[in-house]
Amino acid sequence: MIHEIHDLLHELPEHADRIRALEISDERFSTELQTYNRLDQDIQEAELNGTPIDDVAFEQLKKQRLAIKDSLFHRILQAPS
């Protein structure tokens, strides 16, 4: 599989300042971001190391990551500049 970088700063570089500010000032955002990063790491390990995981479970991890990313993105857009 092709390894793709999905960390939030890589995915949304134009919002880097807001992401960093929210990570410091908003505990809920920070917690969600940590969950996103853990999921992303699990997915990367499965892709790179061939971690045994069935296709359904793997797709579920990717869907969870996307749902959290959507939530974080909406919070980023609502944050003051």
DAFENZI-V926052 format. One record per backbone hydrogen bond with DSSP energy under -0.5 kcal/mol. NH is the residue of the N-H (numbers start at 1). CO is the residue of the C=O. E is the energy in kcal/mol with one decimal. If there is no record, write none. Layout:
((NH & CO & E) (NH & CO & E))
This chain:
((4 & 2 & -0.5) (6 & 4 & -0.5) (10 & 7 & -0.7) (11 & 7 & -2.4) (12 & 8 & -2.7) (13 & 10 & -0.5) (15 & 12 & -2.1) (16 & 13 & -1.5) (19 & 15 & -2.7) (20 & 16 & -2.5) (21 & 17 & -2.3) (22 & 18 & -2.9) (23 & 19 & -2.4) (24 & 20 & -1.3) (25 & 21 & -2.6) (26 & 22 & -2.7) (27 & 25 & -0.6) (30 & 26 & -2.6) (31 & 27 & -2.5) (32 & 28 & -2.5) (33 & 29 & -2.8) (34 & 30 & -2.2) (35 & 31 & -2.1) (36 & 32 & -2.7) (37 & 33 & -2.7) (38 & 34 & -2.3) (39 & 35 & -2.5) (40 & 36 & -2.7) (41 & 37 & -2.3) (42 & 38 & -2.6) (43 & 39 & -2.5) (44 & 40 & -2.6) (45 & 41 & -2.6) (46 & 42 & -2.1) (47 & 43 & -2.3) (48 & 44 & -3.1) (49 & 45 & -2.6) (50 & 46 & -0.7) (51 & 45 & -0.8) (58 & 54 & -2.4) (59 & 55 & -2.6) (60 & 56 & -2.0) (61 & 57 & -2.1) (62 & 58 & -1.9) (63 & 59 & -2.2) (64 & 60 & -2.4) (65 & 61 & -2.4) (66 & 62 & -2.1) (67 & 63 & -2.3) (68 & 64 & -2.3) (69 & 65 & -2.5) (70 & 66 & -2.5) (71 & 67 & -2.0) (72 & 68 & -2.9) (73 & 69 & -2.7) (74 & 70 & -2.2) (75 & 71 & -1.9) (76 & 72 & -2.3) (77 & 73 & -2.4) (78 & 74 & -1.4) (79 & 75 & -1.0) (79 & 76 & -0.6))
